[in-house]
Amino acid sequence: MKRTLSTTVLTTGALIAALGVPAAHAAEPEPRIDLRVLVVSDGGPATDAIAAELQTAGTPYTEIDLNRSDRPVIDAGYLADTVDGRPRAKFQAVVLPNDNPFPAGSAEMAALAAYEQEYAVPQVDAYTYARPEAGLQYPVNGGYSGSVDGVRAEVTDAGRSGPFGYLDGPVPFEDNAPDVGESYAFLSSPAEGADFTPYVQAPIPGSGRQGSLVGEYRHDGRRELVVTFVYNRHQQQFRLLARGIVAWMTGGVHLGASRNYFAVHVDDVLAGDDRWNSTLNCTPGDVDCTDPDATPDPIRMTPADVDHAVSWQQERGLTLDLAYNAAGSVDHREDHAGADPLADRLVQRRDAFRWINHTYTHAFLGCEQDTSVVPWRCATNADGSTKWVGRDDIADEIAHNRAWGRSAGLPMDDDELVTGEHSGLKVLPQQPADNPNLALALADTGVTWLASDNSREPGRRQVGPATTVPRYPMNVFYNAGRAAEQVDEYNWIYTSRAQGGSGICEDNPATTTCLPAPLDPETGYTEHIVPLERQIAFGHVLANDPKPHFIHQSNLAEERIAYPVLDGVLDGYEALFAADTPLVNLRMKAIGGELGRRAAWRTAVDGGEVTAYRIGDTVTVDGPTGVDIPATMPDGTTRSGTAFGQTYAGLRSGWTAPATGPLTLTLPASTAPAAPGGTDGSAPATVPAPDARVPAGVAEHVPPTGS
């Protein structure tokens, strides 16, 4: 059974033209414009990046690989046809690798140009050479071709009043490695007589003038978004502009929705985390640190650390999720004549935080560990089978911790759980399967959302009644309360044996955080670790990725080493985004729900179960029953007189729950630009673009994994 989402669009004639309904067709049957994007790829990073943005947001698209001999031919029949006596445009926008990736005189480019003219379909030139055919002067005429690593670009007034209004203005380009070219661009001015509007500009070296990096070119009844810098899907400069590129090509009306998310879990609250020992290069108290003369040296928050966390949250507008182990407080009271000032202060300030059950004692809930060997292994029964922690033991860890939290009045949800070390779930190489008792215990205790480690399992999955929520581990170590400890352990892990390190990088050369030399103990944290961890987390924020990050309570104690990383993320965000594009800070179950809706929607789209199109002022979406529909519409859109979705980044967007009948959304009047008019004298569309230079290394900078 399918349902229909009907969207009534109340527009001016200009908006109708901009959305793909040429005025010349006013007296004819309105064409049907399918809400799907055509991505024509040459295998380069730019088209791949745009496709990834569409995929993540849930915007349907079709990709054609020009390198495949069995690809479909792009002709009039591929682009448009007739359905029920009505002309149909199969794509609402076209993305090309450059302004013309086809040979001279190409019938395919001619078909695309005619299609774009006929249906007012916009075209994105993902990365093209600056030339008159793209509305720009050649760079040799007072422009620039070369590296833009570290350059600070700016969104123009036209860009801020148009598709990039969610940005405050600056668009900083990355410069992560001085010996690697990361970004290359062609900067130039609009060609003489060209109807070209720059949206993003950067200084032309030595000229005192600005050159376009992203701009709109209107010509021959067509509109092109001309991008003249190379990028990949991970780079900050693309991630900042990706939302605007999609908004431009769709006119702000498309399936799919996106946000910028940031959530931080703080594990082991109330417990004490054992400290790194720089002499032994391990952590006394851990199962793999077996020196008999070593004693644990726990790191534990104080009431002052709680007060600081509360003040920090109020100042930064971000709520931390505290994953707590109640036994940490019970044991502390037993050892200190019933006193635990930390627990008292946390309970006093409990409403300032969100709380998550982290089990009572932080016990390992997988196999029973045999610590007589290093590394540990799973203990076995006489028949060789694995000894597992029992169902009742797991359920008791969950229920006992929950009971303590309830007695303390902690605002928490019983269906959320973080097990100690994500135990119970499979962990390689020692335990290649889940503890079979885990799913049973989760059912016994009503847990439906279970945290997992994204560095081990980036995908969500079912464990009995629970769905996993992958979390990003920050490389701010659980056993470090001071910067010097963090640097010492970091050096041990990521340097070679010859440099006094563990040799992990020698054994695993794909590790991306390896060091060429040990970090300076005095400056290594602030100059290397903090910027790198900030960059990794910020990349997740900009990627429409709601997965939470996790640190430990030790990082909020003593020197409070987590805050420089978190502040770096928040400061960077505030400097780049407008007030109408706030960070979204969800609790774990809401994150799980978001990931679940996305998965169901993507399955429906990939399975051909979604049909979406616009006819005149009506958008219709057919989808399977029970699957929520993500949609993005102009601000001011209403449903039966009530605002649709939520306002975000200058548009209205959100998930539409299943309904028993059609949903009608009314869009506000708009002053969107009209479709372009006549010819401006530029070269015909059949002139192919020259090869755009992509220096070695530009397309391959990827943030470290597992962080």
C-alpha positions in Angstrom: 0.0 0.0 0.0 1.3 3.5 -0.9 0.3 6.9 0.3 0.6 10.2 -1.5 2.2 13.4 -0.3 0.8 16.3 -2.3 2.4 19.7 -2.0 0.5 22.8 -3.2 3.0 25.4 -4.3 1.7 29.0 -4.3 4.2 31.1 -6.3 4.8 34.0 -8.4 5.4 33.4 -12.1 9.1 33.9 -11.5 9.3 31.1 -9.0 7.4 28.8 -11.3 9.9 29.5 -14.0 12.9 28.9 -11.7 11.4 25.6 -10.5 11.2 24.3 -14.0 7.9 25.4 -15.5 8.8 27.7 -18.5 6.3 30.4 -19.2 6.0 29.2 -22.8 4.2 26.1 -21.5 1.6 28.0 -19.5 -1.2 27.2 -22.1 0.0 23.6 -22.5 -0.2 20.7 -20.1 2.1 21.4 -17.2 5.2 19.1 -17.5 5.9 16.7 -14.8 9.4 17.3 -13.2 10.7 14.3 -11.3 12.4 15.0 -8.0 15.6 13.3 -8.9 19.1 14.6 -9.7 21.2 13.3 -12.6 24.9 13.0 -11.7 27.2 12.5 -14.6 30.6 11.4 -13.3 34.1 11.1 -14.8 35.3 9.3 -11.7 36.8 12.5 -10.2 36.4 13.6 -6.6 34.1 16.5 -7.2 31.1 14.7 -8.7 31.7 11.9 -6.1 31.5 14.5 -3.4 28.1 15.9 -4.6 26.7 12.4 -5.0 27.8 11.6 -1.4 26.0 14.8 -0.2 22.8 13.7 -2.0 23.1 10.2 -0.6 23.6 11.3 3.0 20.7 13.7 2.9 18.3 11.2 1.2 17.9 13.1 -2.0 17.2 10.6 -4.9 19.8 10.7 -7.8 20.9 8.7 -10.7 24.6 8.4 -11.5 26.1 7.8 -14.9 29.8 6.9 -15.1 31.3 8.2 -18.3 34.2 5.7 -18.0 31.9 2.7 -18.4 31.4 1.4 -21.9 27.9 0.0 -20.9 26.6 3.3 -19.6 23.3 4.6 -21.0 23.4 7.2 -23.8 22.2 10.6 -22.7 19.7 11.6 -25.3 16.3 13.2 -25.4 14.6 9.9 -24.7 16.8 9.3 -21.7 16.1 12.7 -20.2 12.4 13.2 -20.9 9.3 11.3 -22.1 5.5 11.5 -21.8 3.4 10.0 -19.0 -0.4 9.9 -19.2 -0.2 12.4 -22.1 1.9 14.8 -20.1 5.6 15.7 -20.9 7.9 14.4 -18.1 11.4 15.7 -17.2 13.1 12.8 -15.5 15.5 15.0 -13.5 15.1 18.3 -11.6 18.8 19.1 -11.9 22.0 17.9 -13.7 25.5 17.6 -12.3 28.4 17.4 -14.7 32.1 17.0 -14.0 32.7 20.3 -15.7 30.8 22.6 -18.0 31.1 20.1 -20.9 32.8 16.7 -20.4 31.9 15.4 -23.9 33.9 15.5 -27.2 33.5 18.3 -29.6 30.1 18.3 -31.4 28.7 15.8 -28.8 25.1 14.9 -29.4 24.8 14.1 -25.6 25.8 17.6 -24.6 23.4 19.1 -27.2 20.7 16.9 -25.7 21.4 18.1 -22.2 21.5 21.7 -23.3 18.2 21.4 -25.0 16.7 19.6 -22.0 17.8 22.3 -19.6 16.4 25.0 -21.9 13.1 23.1 -22.3 12.4 22.5 -18.7 14.5 25.2 -17.0 16.6 22.5 -15.3 19.8 23.9 -13.7 23.2 22.5 -14.2 26.1 22.2 -11.7 29.6 22.2 -13.2 31.3 20.3 -10.3 34.9 21.5 -11.1 35.6 23.3 -14.3 38.3 25.4 -16.0 37.6 29.2 -15.9 36.8 30.1 -19.5 34.3 32.1 -21.5 32.1 29.1 -22.2 31.6 29.0 -18.4 31.0 32.7 -18.2 34.5 33.6 -16.9 37.7 35.0 -18.3 40.7 32.8 -18.8 42.9 32.9 -15.7 45.8 34.2 -17.8 43.8 37.5 -18.2 44.5 38.8 -14.7 43.3 35.8 -12.9 45.1 32.9 -11.1 45.7 29.2 -11.4 47.3 27.4 -8.5 47.1 26.3 -4.9 44.6 27.8 -2.6 45.7 25.8 0.5 44.9 27.9 3.6 43.1 30.6 1.6 40.2 32.4 3.3 37.4 32.6 0.7 34.2 34.7 1.3 30.6 34.3 0.5 29.5 37.3 -1.5 26.4 39.4 -0.7 24.6 37.6 -3.5 25.6 34.3 -2.1 24.4 35.2 1.4 21.1 36.4 0.0 20.9 33.3 -2.1 21.9 29.7 -1.7 24.7 30.2 0.9 22.8 32.3 3.3 23.4 29.8 6.1 27.0 30.9 6.2 28.3 33.9 8.0 30.8 34.7 5.2 34.2 33.0 5.6 35.0 29.8 3.8 38.5 28.8 5.0 40.3 26.3 2.8 42.2 23.5 4.6 46.0 23.4 4.8 46.8 20.3 6.7 50.1 19.3 5.3 52.6 21.9 4.0 54.2 19.4 1.6 50.9 18.2 0.1 48.8 20.2 -2.4 45.3 19.9 -1.0 43.3 22.4 -3.0 43.7 23.8 -6.5 41.6 26.6 -8.1 41.1 28.8 -11.1 40.3 32.4 -10.0 39.0 34.9 -12.5 36.4 37.5 -13.2 33.2 37.3 -15.2 33.8 37.4 -19.0 32.9 40.6 -20.8 29.2 40.7 -21.3 28.5 37.5 -19.4 25.5 37.3 -17.1 27.5 35.9 -14.2 27.0 36.3 -10.4 29.9 35.2 -8.1 28.6 33.5 -4.9 32.0 32.6 -3.4 35.2 34.5 -4.0 38.9 34.5 -3.0 41.7 37.0 -3.4 43.6 36.9 -6.7 47.2 37.0 -5.5 49.0 40.3 -6.2 46.0 42.0 -7.7 43.9 43.3 -4.9 40.9 41.9 -6.7 38.6 38.9 -6.1 38.2 35.9 -8.3 35.1 33.6 -8.5 35.3 30.1 -7.0 31.5 29.5 -7.2 29.1 31.5 -9.3 25.9 31.4 -11.4 26.2 31.7 -15.1 22.9 32.5 -17.1 23.0 32.1 -20.8 21.1 30.6 -23.7 18.0 29.9 -21.6 20.2 27.9 -19.2 21.6 28.3 -15.6 24.9 26.9 -14.5 26.5 26.8 -11.1 30.2 27.1 -12.0 32.7 25.7 -9.5 36.4 26.4 -10.3 38.2 24.6 -7.4 38.8 20.9 -6.9 37.6 19.2 -3.7 36.7 15.8 -2.2 33.8 14.9 0.0 35.8 15.2 3.2 37.3 18.6 2.8 36.0 21.4 5.0 35.6 23.9 2.1 33.2 21.5 0.3 31.4 20.5 3.4 30.7 24.2 4.1 29.3 24.7 0.6 27.6 21.4 -0.1 24.2 22.4 1.4 24.1 25.5 -0.7 25.0 23.6 -3.9 22.0 21.3 -3.4 19.7 24.2 -2.5 20.8 26.0 -5.6 20.2 23.1 -8.0 16.8 22.2 -6.5 15.5 25.7 -5.9 15.2 24.7 -2.2 12.5 22.1 -3.0 13.7 18.5 -2.8 13.4 15.3 -0.9 15.9 14.7 1.8 16.9 16.8 4.9 20.2 17.6 6.7 21.4 19.1 9.9 24.7 19.8 11.6 24.9 17.6 14.7 27.2 17.4 17.7 26.7 15.2 20.8 29.3 14.3 23.4 29.0 11.4 25.8 31.1 11.4 28.9 31.7 7.8 30.1 32.6 6.4 33.5 31.0 9.2 35.5 31.2 8.5 39.3 33.9 5.9 38.7 37.6 6.5 38.6 39.7 5.9 35.4 43.1 4.3 36.0 46.0 6.5 35.0 48.6 5.8 32.3 52.0 4.8 33.6 54.7 6.3 31.5 57.4 4.0 32.8 55.5 0.8 32.2 53.8 2.1 29.0 50.5 0.6 30.2 47.7 1.4 32.6 47.9 -0.4 36.0 44.4 -1.8 36.7 43.9 -2.9 33.1 43.9 -6.6 32.3 46.9 -6.3 30.0 49.1 -4.3 32.5 50.4 -7.1 34.7 53.4 -5.6 36.6 52.9 -6.9 40.2 54.6 -3.7 41.6 52.2 -1.3 39.8 49.2 0.0 41.6 46.3 1.8 40.0 46.2 5.6 40.3 42.6 6.6 39.6 41.5 9.9 38.1 38.1 11.1 39.3 36.2 14.3 38.9 35.6 16.6 41.8 32.7 18.9 42.7 34.6 21.8 41.2 34.8 19.8 37.9 31.0 19.4 38.0 30.5 23.1 38.5 32.9 23.9 35.7 31.0 21.5 33.4 27.7 23.1 34.2 29.0 26.6 33.6 30.7 25.5 30.4 27.4 24.0 29.1 25.5 27.2 29.9 28.1 29.3 28.1 28.4 27.0 25.0 24.8 26.0 24.7 25.6 22.3 24.6 24.4 19.6 26.9 26.7 16.7 27.8 25.4 13.1 28.2 26.8 11.6 31.3 27.2 7.8 31.2 27.4 6.8 34.9 28.5 3.8 37.0 26.8 3.9 40.4 29.2 1.5 42.0 31.9 4.2 41.8 30.0 6.3 44.3 28.9 3.3 46.5 32.5 2.2 46.7 33.8 5.7 47.4 31.4 6.1 50.3 32.5 2.8 51.8 36.1 4.0 51.7 35.4 7.5 53.0 33.0 7.1 55.9 29.9 7.5 53.8 31.1 10.7 52.1 31.1 11.3 48.3 31.1 15.0 47.5 31.3 14.3 43.8 28.1 12.2 43.7 26.4 14.8 46.0 27.2 17.6 43.6 26.2 15.6 40.5 22.9 14.8 42.0 22.4 18.4 43.0 23.1 19.5 39.5 21.5 16.5 37.8 19.1 18.5 35.7 21.9 20.3 33.9 22.9 17.0 32.1 21.4 14.1 30.2 22.1 10.7 31.8 22.8 7.3 30.4 23.0 3.9 32.1 26.6 2.7 31.9 26.1 -0.5 34.0 26.7 -0.6 37.8 30.3 -1.6 38.0 31.5 -1.2 34.4 32.1 -5.0 34.3 33.2 -6.7 31.1 30.0 -8.3 29.8 31.4 -10.4 26.9 33.3 -13.6 27.4 34.9 -14.4 30.7 38.5 -13.0 30.3 41.6 -15.2 30.8 44.2 -12.6 31.9 46.9 -15.1 32.4 48.2 -14.2 29.0 48.9 -10.9 27.2 46.8 -10.0 25.4 43.9 -11.6 27.2 41.8 -14.3 25.6 38.4 -15.7 26.2 38.2 -18.5 28.8 36.8 -21.8 27.6 34.9 -24.7 29.1 36.2 -28.2 29.2 34.6 -28.9 25.8 36.4 -25.9 24.2 33.4 -23.7 24.0 33.5 -20.1 25.1 32.7 -19.1 28.7 30.2 -16.3 28.6 29.1 -13.8 31.3 25.7 -15.0 32.3 22.3 -13.5 31.4 21.4 -12.7 35.0 24.8 -11.1 35.6 24.3 -8.7 32.7 20.7 -7.9 33.6 21.8 -7.2 37.2 24.4 -4.8 36.0 21.8 -2.9 34.0 19.0 -3.0 36.6 21.1 -2.2 39.7 22.6 0.9 38.0 19.2 2.0 36.8 17.7 1.6 40.3 20.5 3.8 41.8 19.9 6.4 39.1 16.1 6.5 39.8 16.7 6.8 43.5 19.0 9.8 42.8 16.3 11.4 40.6 18.5 11.4 37.5 16.7 12.4 34.3 17.4 9.3 32.2 15.7 7.0 29.7 15.5 3.3 30.7 15.8 2.2 27.1 19.4 3.6 26.6 22.5 1.7 27.6 26.3 2.0 27.2 28.1 -1.2 28.4 31.6 -0.9 29.8 34.1 -0.9 26.8 31.0 -1.7 24.6 31.4 -5.2 26.0 29.0 -7.9 25.2 29.3 -6.9 21.6 31.9 -8.7 19.5 35.5 -7.4 19.9 38.2 -8.6 17.6 40.4 -10.6 17.7 39.5 -12.2 21.0 35.7 -12.4 20.8 34.4 -12.6 17.2 30.8 -12.9 18.2 28.4 -11.2 20.6 27.8 -12.7 23.9 24.6 -14.7 23.2 23.3 -13.7 26.7 23.5 -10.0 25.9 20.4 -9.9 23.7 18.4 -11.9 26.3 19.4 -9.5 29.1 18.5 -6.5 27.0 15.1 -7.9 26.5 14.8 -8.6 30.3 15.6 -5.0 31.1 13.8 -3.1 28.3 16.8 -1.8 26.6 16.2 -0.8 22.9 19.2 1.5 22.2 22.7 0.2 22.7 25.9 2.1 22.2 28.6 0.6 20.0 32.1 1.7 19.0 32.1 3.3 15.5 35.8 2.5 15.0 34.8 -1.2 15.2 31.3 -1.2 13.8 30.3 1.9 11.9 27.0 0.4 10.9 23.9 0.1 13.1 22.5 -3.4 13.7 20.1 -5.3 15.9 21.1 -7.0 19.1 17.9 -8.7 20.3 15.4 -5.9 20.9 18.1 -3.2 20.8 19.5 -1.2 17.9 23.1 -0.1 18.2 24.1 3.5 18.0 27.7 3.8 16.8 29.8 6.4 18.7 32.9 8.1 17.6 35.8 7.6 20.1 37.8 10.8 20.5 41.5 10.3 20.7 41.6 12.0 24.1 42.5 9.0 26.2 40.4 7.6 29.1 43.6 7.2 31.2 44.8 10.8 31.0 43.8 13.7 33.2 46.8 15.8 32.2 48.2 16.9 28.9 51.6 15.4 29.6 50.1 12.0 30.2 48.1 12.2 27.0 51.2 13.2 24.9 53.3 10.4 26.5 50.7 7.7 25.6 50.1 9.2 22.2 53.9 9.1 21.5 54.0 5.5 22.7 51.2 4.4 20.5 52.0 6.3 17.3 55.8 6.2 17.0 58.2 3.6 15.8 60.0 1.1 18.1 63.3 2.9 17.2 61.8 6.1 18.7 60.6 4.3 21.8 57.1 3.7 20.6 54.9 0.6 20.4 55.5 0.0 16.7 51.8 -0.3 16.0 52.3 2.0 12.9 55.1 -0.3 11.6 52.8 -3.3 12.0 49.8 -1.5 10.6 51.0 1.1 8.0 47.5 2.1 7.1 47.1 3.8 10.5 46.5 7.5 9.7 47.6 9.1 13.0 51.2 7.8 12.9 53.9 10.3 13.9 57.2 10.9 12.1 58.7 11.8 15.5 57.6 12.0 19.1 55.5 15.1 20.0 57.0 17.6 22.4 55.7 16.8 25.9 55.1 20.5 26.6 53.5 21.6 23.3 52.4 18.4 21.6 48.9 18.4 23.0 47.9 22.0 22.1 49.8 22.1 18.8 49.1 18.6 17.4 46.5 16.6 19.2 43.9 19.3 19.9 43.9 20.6 16.3 43.7 17.1 14.8 40.9 15.9 17.1 39.0 19.2 16.5 39.3 18.7 12.7 38.1 15.1 12.9 35.1 16.0 15.1 34.3 19.1 13.0 34.3 17.0 9.9 31.6 14.8 11.4 29.6 17.9 12.4 29.7 19.2 8.8 28.8 15.8 7.2 25.2 15.6 8.4 26.3 12.9 10.7 24.4 12.6 14.0 26.5 9.9 15.6 27.7 11.0 19.1 31.3 11.3 20.2 32.6 9.9 23.5 35.2 10.9 26.0 35.6 10.0 29.7 35.1 11.7 33.0 38.9 11.8 33.5 39.1 14.2 30.6 36.9 16.7 32.6 39.0 16.3 35.7 42.4 17.6 36.7 43.6 19.7 33.7 40.2 19.2 32.0 42.0 18.3 28.7 38.7 17.6 26.8 37.6 21.2 26.8 40.1 22.6 24.3 39.0 20.1 21.7 35.3 20.7 22.3 35.8 24.5 22.4 37.7 24.2 19.1 34.7 22.6 17.5 32.2 25.1 18.9 34.4 28.1 18.2 34.9 27.0 14.6 31.3 26.5 14.1 30.2 29.8 15.5 32.7 31.6 13.3 31.4 30.0 10.1 27.6 29.6 10.4 24.7 32.0 10.6 22.4 32.0 13.6 19.7 30.3 11.7 21.9 27.1 11.4 22.5 26.0 15.0 24.2 22.8 16.0 21.7 20.1 16.8 22.4 18.3 20.1 20.4 15.1 20.4 20.3 12.4 23.1 21.2 8.8 22.2 17.8 7.4 21.4 16.9 10.4 19.2 20.2 9.8 17.3 19.2 6.2 16.9 15.8 7.2 15.6 17.3 9.5 13.1 19.7 6.8 11.8 16.7 4.4 11.6 14.6 6.7 9.6 17.4 7.3 7.2 18.0 3.6 6.7 14.4 2.9 6.0 14.2 5.8 3.6 17.3 4.8 1.7 16.1 1.3 1.4 12.8 2.5 -0.1 14.6 4.9 -2.5 17.2 2.3 -3.6 14.5 -0.3 -4.0 12.5 1.9 -6.4 9.6 2.2 -3.9 9.6 6.0 -4.0 8.2 8.1 -6.9 8.4 11.9 -6.5 7.5 14.6 -9.0 6.1 18.1 -9.4 3.4 19.2 -11.7 2.9 22.9 -11.8 2.3 23.9 -8.1 1.9 20.4 -6.7 4.6 18.0 -5.5 3.6 14.3 -5.2 5.6 11.7 -3.3 4.6 8.0 -3.3 6.3 5.8 -0.8 5.8 2.6 1.1 3.5 2.7 4.1 5.3 3.2 7.4 8.4 4.9 6.0 8.8 8.6 7.0 9.5 11.0 4.1 12.3 13.6 4.5 11.7 16.8 2.6 13.1 20.3 2.3 11.0 23.3 1.3 11.3 27.1 1.4 10.9 28.9 4.7 7.3 29.8 5.4 5.9 26.5 4.0 2.8 25.4 5.9 0.7 22.3 6.2 -3.0 23.0 6.8 -2.0 26.4 8.2 0.7 25.0 10.4 4.4 25.4 9.7 5.9 22.4 8.0 9.0 20.9 9.5 11.5 23.1 11.2 13.3 26.2 10.1 16.9 25.4 9.5 19.6 27.1 7.3 17.0 29.4 5.7 14.6 26.6 4.6 11.9 24.4 6.2 12.8 20.7 6.5 12.1 17.6 8.5 10.5 14.2 8.4 6.9 13.7 7.4 5.3 10.9 9.4 3.1 8.4 7.5 -0.4 9.7 7.0 -3.7 8.1 5.9 -4.2 10.6 3.1 -2.5 13.2 1.0 -0.5 15.9 2.7 -0.8 19.4 1.3 2.0 21.8 1.8 1.6 25.4 0.8 4.7 27.4 0.0 5.0 31.2 0.5 5.2 33.7 -2.3 8.8 34.0 -3.5 11.0 36.4 -5.5 13.2 33.7 -6.9 15.1 34.7 -10.0 13.4 33.9 -13.3 14.8 31.4 -15.8 17.5 33.0 -18.0 16.6 34.4 -21.3 18.4 34.8 -24.6 21.9 34.2 -25.9 24.8 36.2 -24.6 27.3 35.4 -27.4 29.2 32.7 -25.6 30.5 29.6 -27.3 28.0 26.9 -28.1 27.4 24.1 -25.6 29.2 21.5 -27.8 32.6 23.0 -27.1 34.2 20.6 -24.6 36.0 21.8 -21.5 39.7 21.4 -21.3 41.1 19.1 -18.7 41.1 20.7 -15.3 44.3 20.1 -13.4 44.1 18.1 -10.2 47.5 18.0 -8.5 48.7 14.8 -6.9 47.3 14.4 -3.4 44.5 16.9 -3.7 41.7 14.4 -4.0 42.9 12.0 -1.4 43.0 13.9 1.9 40.7 11.8 4.2 40.3 12.4 7.9 41.8 9.6 10.1 39.5 6.7 10.7 38.6 5.3 14.1 38.6 8.6 15.8 
